[in-house]
Amino acid sequence: MGLLDTKSLAWVIGTRAAEAGAEVIYTVQSERFRDTLLRRSFRQEGLSVDDYRILPCDVTRNEEIEALFGQVGMLDGVVHSIAYAKPETCLTGPIWNPPREDVALAFQVSAASLAYVGGAAADRLRAGGSIVTLTFDSQHAYPSYNWMGVCKAALEAVARYLARDLGPRGVRINCVSAGPQRTRAATHIPGFAQIEEEWPARAPLGWDPDTDRQAIAGAALFLLSDLSGRITGEILHVDGGFHVMGVPAERR
């Protein structure tokens, strides 16, 4: 859930899942987006949206979430890769800068949506099923990340409560905390260039904001698979080791 283009983590994870034999369904915010912007983006890559099952779902509307899961049949897994905050208010200046309605929208899309998606998916996920959501280091303050950082912390909390509520059904939920990726969404974050530039110096394994999305996808597939049975409520860091460092290590 949360496809924007072929650089989206939703797309990379879906592609890897399909290569492993999964039947993949993608979601976008609206039919209009799918039939105009996404179609154009796919065409530039030599692809056609008509070759994939891509369904609309505005996650701020419960009726659309319910309608989505009402038409997909039984599932083995769900990937939640959805986030939004208005760049000109929520991702700039001091944290008290944006109007409250902008903060509320960011929270609804980026954090609360996971709870409602999880609830709607619960009856469609087979026992042993898995939900994976994408987060970003919520333990530190970053330039301009502001309310998105707050929403990521909330997203992780939602995942823990879903782990409590879905566990008795045999459904797991976990987070992948990914290093910065050069995606369409990231380009709208004013301070992203600085984060992207400094990340590799602090990550012991290094980090590439383009190619390392494959490592993120691999971690997501692990959490979706039976190999991660009995793991729930966890945050799996795929960030080159950035999260364990206090200051950049000397390069040998």
Backbone as CSV, one residue per row, in Angstrom:
resi,resn,N_x,N_y,N_z,CA_x,CA_y,CA_z,C_x,C_y,C_z
1,MET,0.843,-1.183,0.000,0.000,0.000,0.000,0.886,1.242,0.000
2,GLY,0.599,2.182,-0.929,1.356,3.420,-0.963,2.245,3.568,-2.180
3,LEU,1.822,3.015,-3.301,2.619,3.102,-4.529,2.555,4.510,-5.117
4,LEU,3.737,5.074,-5.412,3.824,6.379,-6.075,4.457,6.266,-7.457
5,ASP,5.510,5.466,-7.557,6.196,5.247,-8.834,7.133,4.060,-8.665
6,THR,7.985,3.826,-9.648,8.843,2.644,-9.591,10.035,2.800,-8.644
7,LYS,10.208,3.984,-8.054,11.235,4.163,-7.035,10.670,3.993,-5.632
8,SER,9.355,3.878,-5.534,8.711,3.702,-4.236,9.158,2.393,-3.592
9,LEU,9.311,2.417,-2.278,9.615,1.174,-1.583,8.491,0.165,-1.771
10,ALA,7.256,0.648,-1.885,6.132,-0.259,-2.132,6.349,-1.035,-3.425
11,TRP,6.866,-0.356,-4.447,7.105,-1.015,-5.735,8.254,-2.008,-5.644
12,VAL,9.339,-1.603,-4.997,10.513,-2.475,-4.898,10.174,-3.732,-4.101
13,ILE,9.457,-3.558,-2.997,9.061,-4.714,-2.190,8.104,-5.605,-2.976
14,GLY,7.140,-4.983,-3.645,6.192,-5.757,-4.440,6.862,-6.538,-5.551
15,THR,7.833,-5.919,-6.200,8.557,-6.591,-7.279,9.323,-7.798,-6.763
16,ARG,9.996,-7.614,-5.621,10.741,-8.732,-5.032,9.796,-9.851,-4.604
17,ALA,8.638,-9.477,-4.065,7.662,-10.484,-3.647,7.148,-11.267,-4.853
18,ALA,6.889,-10.556,-5.946,6.412,-11.220,-7.166,7.468,-12.176,-7.705
19,GLU,8.732,-11.772,-7.644,9.821,-12.637,-8.101,9.908,-13.911,-7.265
20,ALA,9.469,-13.795,-5.992,9.489,-14.961,-5.101,8.233,-15.812,-5.243
21,GLY,7.338,-15.405,-6.143,6.154,-16.207,-6.407,4.862,-15.684,-5.830
22,ALA,4.891,-14.499,-5.221,3.683,-13.942,-4.616,2.785,-13.290,-5.663
23,GLU,1.503,-13.306,-5.399,0.548,-12.528,-6.183,0.405,-11.181,-5.487
24,VAL,0.745,-10.106,-6.162,0.858,-8.792,-5.530,-0.258,-7.861,-5.990
25,ILE,-0.853,-7.176,-5.014,-1.835,-6.129,-5.282,-1.259,-4.824,-4.742
26,TYR,-1.237,-3.795,-5.562,-0.756,-2.479,-5.139,-1.944,-1.559,-4.875
27,THR,-1.735,-0.561,-4.020,-2.758,0.467,-3.845,-2.155,1.850,-4.056
28,VAL,-3.004,2.744,-4.548,-2.661,4.155,-4.722,-3.764,4.976,-4.066
29,GLN,-3.533,6.278,-3.932,-4.506,7.101,-3.220,-5.838,7.199,-3.954
30,SER,-5.800,7.253,-5.280,-7.039,7.467,-6.026,-6.938,6.899,-7.437
31,GLU,-8.093,6.679,-8.046,-8.120,6.247,-9.444,-7.505,7.311,-10.345
32,ARG,-7.759,8.570,-10.024,-7.221,9.659,-10.846,-5.701,9.625,-10.865
33,PHE,-5.094,9.418,-9.691,-3.635,9.332,-9.639,-3.143,8.157,-10.477
34,ARG,-3.790,7.021,-10.320,-3.379,5.831,-11.071,-3.477,6.044,-12.576
35,ASP,-4.560,6.652,-13.012,-4.843,6.740,-14.444,-4.157,7.913,-15.137
36,THR,-3.542,8.807,-14.355,-2.836,9.941,-14.965,-1.352,9.915,-14.601
37,LEU,-1.013,10.326,-13.392,0.393,10.459,-13.008,1.126,9.120,-13.002
38,LEU,0.513,8.094,-12.409,1.195,6.799,-12.352,1.322,6.189,-13.741
39,ARG,0.293,6.328,-14.551,0.343,5.794,-15.919,1.483,6.451,-16.700
40,ARG,1.607,7.768,-16.550,2.673,8.497,-17.240,4.049,8.049,-16.739
41,SER,4.175,7.913,-15.411,5.440,7.485,-14.822,5.823,6.086,-15.293
42,PHE,4.861,5.184,-15.317,5.122,3.821,-15.772,5.535,3.801,-17.240
43,ARG,4.861,4.610,-18.039,5.150,4.642,-19.473,6.606,5.038,-19.713
44,GLN,7.117,5.965,-18.897,8.505,6.399,-19.035,9.489,5.268,-18.721
45,GLU,9.031,4.282,-17.945,9.872,3.132,-17.599,9.604,1.938,-18.511
46,GLY,8.761,2.148,-19.528,8.425,1.054,-20.424,7.434,0.070,-19.836
47,LEU,6.649,0.525,-18.855,5.676,-0.319,-18.177,4.265,0.187,-18.437
48,SER,3.285,-0.637,-18.125,1.885,-0.242,-18.250,1.151,-0.575,-16.959
49,VAL,0.383,0.369,-16.440,-0.376,0.108,-15.220,-1.389,-1.010,-15.440
50,ASP,-1.769,-1.235,-16.677,-2.772,-2.259,-16.975,-2.248,-3.673,-16.761
51,ASP,-0.932,-3.809,-16.631,-0.336,-5.129,-16.424,-0.272,-5.514,-14.949
52,TYR,-0.725,-4.611,-14.077,-0.649,-4.855,-12.641,-2.012,-4.594,-12.005
53,ARG,-2.253,-5.250,-10.882,-3.487,-4.990,-10.149,-3.221,-3.839,-9.189
54,ILE,-3.741,-2.675,-9.525,-3.501,-1.458,-8.752,-4.854,-0.870,-8.372
55,LEU,-5.167,-0.879,-7.088,-6.478,-0.466,-6.603,-6.391,0.845,-5.836
56,PRO,-7.422,1.686,-5.916,-7.423,2.946,-5.174,-7.827,2.738,-3.719
57,CYS,-7.206,3.506,-2.829,-7.594,3.478,-1.416,-7.067,4.725,-0.724
58,ASP,-7.963,5.623,-0.367,-7.630,6.795,0.434,-7.702,6.363,1.894
59,VAL,-6.541,6.263,2.550,-6.502,5.695,3.899,-7.029,6.638,4.973
60,THR,-7.464,7.833,4.596,-8.132,8.706,5.566,-9.632,8.427,5.612
61,ARG,-10.103,7.509,4.778,-11.536,7.188,4.712,-11.748,5.706,5.041
62,ASN,-12.418,5.456,6.146,-12.648,4.076,6.562,-13.403,3.270,5.518
63,GLU,-14.367,3.926,4.842,-15.167,3.190,3.868,-14.318,2.700,2.699
64,GLU,-13.278,3.466,2.341,-12.407,3.027,1.251,-11.494,1.879,1.691
65,ILE,-11.043,1.931,2.936,-10.221,0.834,3.455,-11.043,-0.447,3.511
66,GLU,-12.263,-0.337,4.021,-13.136,-1.513,4.104,-13.452,-2.052,2.713
67,ALA,-13.713,-1.142,1.776,-14.026,-1.571,0.405,-12.840,-2.289,-0.227
68,LEU,-11.640,-1.781,0.029,-10.440,-2.418,-0.521,-10.327,-3.860,-0.050
69,PHE,-10.381,-4.053,1.265,-10.187,-5.399,1.789,-11.387,-6.295,1.524
70,GLY,-12.518,-5.681,1.192,-13.677,-6.471,0.833,-13.583,-7.097,-0.541
71,GLN,-12.656,-6.613,-1.362,-12.570,-7.127,-2.736,-11.300,-7.895,-3.051
72,VAL,-10.400,-8.041,-2.082,-9.111,-8.664,-2.397,-9.027,-10.143,-2.037
73,GLY,-9.986,-10.663,-1.291,-9.904,-12.064,-0.895,-8.936,-12.266,0.263
74,MET,-8.564,-13.518,0.510,-7.672,-13.833,1.620,-6.231,-13.438,1.276
75,LEU,-5.509,-13.017,2.312,-4.159,-12.494,2.131,-3.170,-13.202,3.046
76,ASP,-1.915,-13.187,2.630,-0.825,-13.681,3.468,-0.045,-12.538,4.107
77,GLY,-0.105,-11.355,3.503,0.653,-10.240,4.047,0.197,-8.906,3.500
78,VAL,0.520,-7.853,4.255,0.217,-6.476,3.858,1.447,-5.624,4.132
79,VAL,1.809,-4.782,3.179,2.889,-3.810,3.377,2.285,-2.417,3.397
80,HIS,2.510,-1.703,4.501,2.028,-0.331,4.673,3.218,0.602,4.449
81,SER,3.207,1.290,3.322,4.304,2.198,2.967,3.704,3.552,2.615
82,ILE,3.038,4.144,3.596,2.233,5.341,3.374,2.642,6.431,4.353
83,ALA,2.909,7.615,3.842,3.220,8.752,4.706,2.994,10.043,3.930
84,TYR,2.560,11.070,4.648,2.397,12.386,4.018,2.386,13.456,5.097
85,ALA,3.084,14.540,4.813,3.012,15.760,5.615,3.219,16.926,4.658
86,LYS,2.431,17.942,4.795,2.509,19.094,3.898,3.884,19.745,4.020
87,PRO,4.701,19.723,2.967,6.089,20.182,3.074,6.235,21.630,3.521
88,GLU,5.398,22.516,2.972,5.575,23.942,3.250,5.176,24.351,4.660
89,THR,4.518,23.464,5.407,4.157,23.799,6.787,4.732,22.800,7.788
90,CYS,4.552,21.518,7.527,4.947,20.486,8.491,6.418,20.102,8.406
91,LEU,7.086,20.469,7.317,8.472,20.056,7.115,9.397,21.249,6.942
92,THR,9.097,22.314,7.639,9.952,23.499,7.573,9.745,24.344,8.819
93,GLY,10.757,25.129,9.181,10.640,26.023,10.323,10.560,25.289,11.645
94,PRO,10.193,25.994,12.729,10.044,25.343,14.033,8.834,24.411,14.042
95,ILE,8.816,23.481,14.977,7.778,22.456,14.975,6.390,23.023,15.260
96,TRP,6.325,24.201,15.859,5.014,24.812,16.123,4.488,25.596,14.924
97,ASN,5.178,25.500,13.815,4.865,26.318,12.645,3.532,25.994,11.963
98,PRO,3.179,24.717,11.733,2.021,24.433,10.877,0.675,24.631,11.559
99,PRO,-0.367,24.905,10.777,-1.729,24.918,11.312,-2.073,23.528,11.850
100,ARG,-2.944,23.486,12.833,-3.294,22.208,13.446,-3.904,21.229,12.450
101,GLU,-4.646,21.751,11.477,-5.272,20.835,10.522,-4.235,20.118,9.662
102,ASP,-3.089,20.777,9.404,-2.025,20.121,8.642,-1.372,19.013,9.465
103,VAL,-1.203,19.284,10.758,-0.649,18.269,11.654,-1.600,17.076,11.743
104,ALA,-2.891,17.366,11.855,-3.885,16.293,11.956,-3.877,15.410,10.710
105,LEU,-3.757,16.033,9.536,-3.727,15.255,8.300,-2.481,14.383,8.241
106,ALA,-1.333,14.949,8.625,-0.089,14.177,8.629,-0.218,12.958,9.535
107,PHE,-0.814,13.153,10.704,-0.986,12.046,11.645,-1.953,11.003,11.101
108,GLN,-3.053,11.451,10.508,-4.044,10.518,9.973,-3.449,9.629,8.882
109,VAL,-2.709,10.251,7.966,-2.153,9.498,6.842,-0.964,8.643,7.274
110,SER,-0.056,9.226,8.039,1.244,8.606,8.289,1.274,7.641,9.461
111,ALA,0.338,7.763,10.394,0.372,6.916,11.587,-0.954,6.212,11.846
112,ALA,-2.034,6.995,12.003,-3.324,6.390,12.344,-3.806,5.422,11.272
113,SER,-3.440,5.685,10.028,-3.894,4.807,8.939,-3.487,3.360,9.169
114,LEU,-2.331,3.144,9.802,-1.877,1.774,10.043,-2.859,1.016,10.926
115,ALA,-3.421,1.699,11.930,-4.375,1.044,12.822,-5.613,0.595,12.062
116,TYR,-6.122,1.466,11.200,-7.350,1.140,10.472,-7.100,0.109,9.368
117,VAL,-5.937,0.188,8.746,-5.568,-0.837,7.769,-5.422,-2.192,8.470
118,GLY,-4.752,-2.194,9.618,-4.579,-3.438,10.361,-5.901,-4.040,10.793
119,GLY,-6.818,-3.182,11.242,-8.122,-3.676,11.665,-8.914,-4.267,10.523
120,ALA,-8.884,-3.591,9.371,-9.628,-4.082,8.207,-8.993,-5.338,7.628
121,ALA,-7.666,-5.417,7.715,-6.961,-6.573,7.155,-7.070,-7.808,8.040
122,ALA,-7.393,-7.600,9.314,-7.361,-8.702,10.278,-8.192,-9.900,9.839
123,ASP,-9.373,-9.650,9.309,-10.254,-10.749,8.901,-9.865,-11.349,7.554
124,ARG,-8.947,-10.690,6.850,-8.521,-11.179,5.535,-7.174,-11.880,5.580
125,LEU,-6.455,-11.709,6.678,-5.133,-12.322,6.788,-5.250,-13.729,7.357
126,ARG,-4.627,-14.665,6.691,-4.607,-16.034,7.185,-3.773,-16.111,8.460
127,ALA,-4.024,-17.118,9.285,-3.196,-17.336,10.472,-1.748,-17.476,10.030
128,GLY,-0.866,-16.777,10.714,0.529,-16.738,10.297,0.819,-15.584,9.366
129,GLY,-0.218,-14.805,9.047,-0.048,-13.650,8.169,0.766,-12.555,8.830
130,SER,1.191,-11.601,8.017,2.120,-10.583,8.508,1.825,-9.224,7.894
131,ILE,1.969,-8.190,8.722,1.903,-6.805,8.262,3.278,-6.185,8.485
132,VAL,3.767,-5.466,7.503,5.046,-4.756,7.615,4.806,-3.294,7.290
133,THR,5.329,-2.408,8.136,5.230,-0.980,7.855,6.623,-0.378,7.792
134,LEU,6.757,0.703,7.055,8.051,1.357,6.850,8.170,2.588,7.730
135,THR,9.250,2.650,8.506,9.475,3.795,9.370,10.871,4.366,9.112
136,PHE,11.202,5.421,9.843,12.507,6.076,9.730,12.898,6.519,11.130
137,ASP,14.168,6.444,11.449,14.693,6.769,12.778,13.867,7.831,13.502
138,SER,13.098,7.392,14.497,12.221,8.310,15.232,12.821,8.741,16.561
139,GLN,14.051,8.313,16.835,14.676,8.604,18.125,15.513,9.875,18.115
140,HIS,15.672,10.472,16.939,16.494,11.677,16.831,15.761,12.748,16.029
141,ALA,16.139,13.988,16.270,15.571,15.112,15.517,16.464,15.400,14.312
142,TYR,15.845,15.572,13.154,16.565,15.831,11.911,16.157,17.178,11.332
143,PRO,17.033,17.792,10.533,16.678,19.069,9.901,15.388,18.948,9.101
144,SER,14.418,19.776,9.437,13.160,19.916,8.682,12.240,18.699,8.736
145,TYR,12.659,17.597,9.354,11.799,16.407,9.349,10.560,16.606,10.226
146,ASN,10.723,17.384,11.266,9.621,17.895,12.087,8.483,16.910,12.329
147,TRP,7.292,17.223,11.813,6.110,16.429,12.136,6.134,15.042,11.516
148,MET,6.905,14.846,10.467,7.026,13.487,9.947,7.779,12.617,10.942
149,GLY,8.786,13.188,11.592,9.493,12.445,12.629,8.572,12.068,13.775
150,VAL,7.715,13.001,14.174,6.740,12.721,15.229,5.782,11.620,14.778
151,CYS,5.341,11.709,13.539,4.413,10.697,13.014,5.055,9.320,12.930
152,LYS,6.349,9.270,12.626,7.020,7.971,12.576,7.095,7.352,13.974
153,ALA,7.320,8.177,14.993,7.304,7.659,16.360,5.919,7.122,16.702
154,ALA,4.885,7.843,16.280,3.514,7.389,16.514,3.220,6.108,15.742
155,LEU,3.727,6.020,14.513,3.531,4.819,13.699,4.082,3.588,14.411
156,GLU,5.257,3.719,14.983,5.869,2.601,15.693,5.044,2.204,16.913
157,ALA,4.460,3.195,17.591,3.596,2.902,18.733,2.333,2.173,18.282
158,VAL,1.759,2.616,17.163,0.581,1.932,16.614,0.915,0.471,16.319
159,ALA,2.086,0.226,15.764,2.492,-1.149,15.443,2.553,-2.011,16.698
160,ARG,3.031,-1.443,17.798,3.104,-2.221,19.040,1.707,-2.599,19.536
161,TYR,0.778,-1.654,19.463,-0.580,-1.951,19.918,-1.283,-2.922,18.972
162,LEU,-0.992,-2.828,17.693,-1.544,-3.807,16.761,-0.969,-5.197,17.029
163,ALA,0.306,-5.255,17.410,0.903,-6.548,17.758,0.131,-7.182,18.909
164,ARG,-0.257,-6.360,19.868,-1.058,-6.860,20.992,-2.417,-7.377,20.531
165,ASP,-3.082,-6.607,19.668,-4.457,-6.934,19.283,-4.552,-8.015,18.209
166,LEU,-3.546,-8.101,17.345,-3.590,-9.072,16.254,-2.930,-10.399,16.608
167,GLY,-2.095,-10.384,17.633,-1.400,-11.604,18.029,-2.323,-12.787,18.291
168,PRO,-3.414,-12.592,19.040,-4.320,-13.718,19.293,-4.933,-14.307,18.025
169,ARG,-4.913,-13.556,16.927,-5.416,-14.061,15.646,-4.325,-14.771,14.844
170,GLY,-3.124,-14.788,15.393,-2.013,-15.410,14.684,-1.377,-14.511,13.648
171,VAL,-1.638,-13.192,13.742,-1.106,-12.226,12.774,0.007,-11.418,13.421
172,ARG,1.101,-11.264,12.702,2.249,-10.508,13.190,2.304,-9.135,12.528
173,ILE,2.946,-8.176,13.194,3.200,-6.869,12.588,4.552,-6.368,13.056
174,ASN,5.344,-5.875,12.126,6.678,-5.373,12.439,7.001,-4.160,11.578
175,CYS,8.006,-3.418,12.013,8.456,-2.219,11.298,9.838,-2.458,10.700
176,VAL,10.061,-1.906,9.535,11.405,-1.813,8.969,11.819,-0.351,9.041
177,SER,12.857,-0.079,9.831,13.377,1.283,9.945,14.496,1.439,8.922
178,ALA,14.187,2.125,7.845,15.081,2.183,6.692,15.944,3.437,6.696
179,GLY,17.130,3.304,6.143,17.948,4.478,5.889,17.312,5.325,4.800
180,PRO,17.811,6.543,4.586,17.193,7.450,3.611,17.237,6.892,2.195
181,GLN,16.130,7.057,1.496,16.004,6.585,0.120,15.666,7.745,-0.802
182,ARG,16.264,7.747,-1.974,16.027,8.816,-2.943,14.736,8.504,-3.712
183,THR,13.616,8.701,-3.022,12.306,8.440,-3.605,11.593,9.754,-3.889
184,ARG,10.465,9.654,-4.574,9.675,10.839,-4.875,9.244,11.541,-3.593
185,ALA,8.845,10.758,-2.587,8.414,11.353,-1.325,9.563,12.085,-0.645
186,ALA,10.765,11.494,-0.679,11.910,12.091,0.005,12.311,13.425,-0.607
187,THR,12.123,13.583,-1.898,12.530,14.827,-2.555,11.718,16.024,-2.074
188,HIS,10.593,15.775,-1.407,9.770,16.866,-0.900,10.136,17.253,0.535
189,ILE,11.124,16.570,1.107,11.590,16.905,2.451,12.721,17.916,2.314
190,PRO,12.547,19.154,2.807,13.551,20.201,2.598,14.955,19.831,3.070
191,GLY,15.092,19.096,4.177,16.416,18.773,4.693,16.950,17.434,4.240
192,PHE,16.304,16.815,3.253,16.690,15.460,2.863,18.109,15.396,2.320
193,ALA,18.512,16.383,1.548,19.847,16.353,0.934,20.938,16.264,1.997
194,GLN,20.766,16.989,3.098,21.757,16.946,4.171,21.772,15.578,4.853
195,ILE,20.583,15.030,5.104,20.492,13.702,5.715,21.164,12.667,4.821
196,GLU,20.839,12.724,3.545,21.380,11.782,2.567,22.905,11.877,2.491
197,GLU,23.429,13.084,2.572,24.874,13.293,2.441,25.634,12.774,3.654
198,GLU,25.080,12.972,4.849,25.810,12.640,6.068,25.609,11.193,6.520
199,TRP,24.564,10.548,6.062,24.253,9.191,6.523,25.390,8.193,6.284
200,PRO,25.958,8.118,5.077,26.996,7.109,4.825,28.218,7.250,5.728
201,ALA,28.546,8.471,6.140,29.732,8.679,6.965,29.557,8.088,8.361
202,ARG,28.322,8.045,8.846,28.066,7.537,10.193,27.698,6.057,10.197
203,ALA,27.226,5.543,9.089,26.812,4.140,9.016,28.032,3.238,8.833
204,PRO,28.314,2.322,9.770,29.500,1.463,9.656,29.559,0.670,8.353
205,LEU,28.405,0.259,7.844,28.373,-0.499,6.593,28.259,0.393,5.366
206,GLY,28.216,1.717,5.603,27.971,2.625,4.496,26.502,2.599,4.106
207,TRP,26.148,3.449,3.148,24.746,3.516,2.734,24.628,4.169,1.371
208,ASP,23.820,3.566,0.513,23.543,4.124,-0.804,22.041,4.366,-0.913
209,PRO,21.612,5.620,-1.081,20.179,5.940,-1.094,19.438,5.445,-2.324
210,ASP,20.149,4.864,-3.265,19.499,4.283,-4.440,19.503,2.752,-4.385
211,THR,20.677,2.165,-4.339,20.765,0.706,-4.455,20.369,-0.031,-3.182
212,ASP,20.485,0.611,-2.029,20.202,-0.105,-0.785,18.715,-0.297,-0.523
213,ARG,17.867,0.199,-1.405,16.439,-0.104,-1.256,16.187,-1.600,-1.454
214,GLN,17.104,-2.278,-2.150,16.969,-3.722,-2.298,17.170,-4.435,-0.960
215,ALA,18.055,-3.899,-0.132,18.248,-4.471,1.205,17.001,-4.265,2.057
216,ILE,16.372,-3.110,1.897,15.127,-2.829,2.619,14.042,-3.807,2.183
217,ALA,13.944,-4.023,0.886,12.948,-4.962,0.364,13.203,-6.372,0.880
218,GLY,14.464,-6.758,0.945,14.797,-8.087,1.454,14.366,-8.270,2.897
219,ALA,14.560,-7.232,3.707,14.135,-7.298,5.106,12.621,-7.395,5.211
220,ALA,11.915,-6.650,4.361,10.453,-6.705,4.363,9.969,-8.105,4.000
221,LEU,10.605,-8.723,3.002,10.208,-10.079,2.618,10.470,-11.075,3.745
222,PHE,11.563,-10.893,4.465,11.836,-11.750,5.624,10.709,-11.645,6.645
223,LEU,10.276,-10.415,6.934,9.224,-10.214,7.930,7.861,-10.683,7.432
224,LEU,7.676,-10.708,6.131,6.429,-11.226,5.571,6.402,-12.750,5.562
225,SER,7.567,-13.365,5.580,7.669,-14.811,5.389,7.570,-15.573,6.709
226,ASP,7.451,-16.893,6.585,7.415,-17.762,7.759,8.750,-17.796,8.489
227,LEU,9.813,-17.329,7.857,11.122,-17.306,8.513,11.125,-16.403,9.735
228,SER,10.192,-15.454,9.792,10.119,-14.535,10.930,8.964,-14.884,11.862
229,GLY,8.518,-16.138,11.824,7.462,-16.574,12.729,7.842,-16.293,14.178
230,ARG,6.850,-15.898,14.965,7.017,-15.557,16.381,7.746,-14.234,16.594
231,ILE,7.952,-13.471,15.543,8.499,-12.117,15.692,7.368,-11.136,15.446
232,THR,7.072,-10.300,16.427,6.040,-9.277,16.242,6.334,-8.082,17.137
233,GLY,5.896,-6.918,16.705,6.113,-5.697,17.467,7.538,-5.184,17.411
234,GLU,8.331,-5.701,16.493,9.742,-5.339,16.416,9.999,-4.225,15.403
235,ILE,11.141,-3.567,15.581,11.646,-2.602,14.608,12.973,-3.145,14.091
236,LEU,12.991,-3.537,12.837,14.201,-4.075,12.207,14.893,-2.950,11.452
237,HIS,16.084,-2.587,11.909,16.825,-1.492,11.282,17.581,-1.982,10.051
238,VAL,17.335,-1.333,8.944,18.085,-1.585,7.709,18.629,-0.229,7.282
239,ASP,19.719,0.171,7.917,20.230,1.532,7.760,21.748,1.592,7.703
240,GLY,22.382,0.453,7.445,23.835,0.420,7.403,24.483,0.480,8.770
241,GLY,23.673,0.367,9.840,24.194,0.458,11.197,24.194,1.860,11.762
242,PHE,23.598,2.798,11.039,23.565,4.201,11.468,23.041,4.338,12.893
243,HIS,22.016,3.577,13.238,21.327,3.771,14.518,22.174,3.402,15.732
244,VAL,23.263,2.642,15.551,24.069,2.235,16.705,25.189,3.224,17.003
245,MET,25.419,4.192,16.132,26.574,5.072,16.247,26.244,6.375,16.961
246,GLY,27.201,6.832,17.782,27.068,8.131,18.419,27.676,9.222,17.553
247,VAL,28.896,8.984,17.090,29.569,9.903,16.166,30.132,9.058,15.024
248,PRO,30.423,9.665,13.887,30.971,8.891,12.769,32.265,8.178,13.150
249,ALA,32.410,6.940,12.718,33.630,6.184,12.971,34.700,6.583,11.970
250,GLU,35.964,6.406,12.366,37.051,6.667,11.437,37.061,5.593,10.357
251,ARG,37.195,6.018,9.129,37.255,5.067,8.019,38.669,4.522,7.888
252,ARG,38.768,3.202,7.787,40.088,2.572,7.647,40.461,2.452,6.180
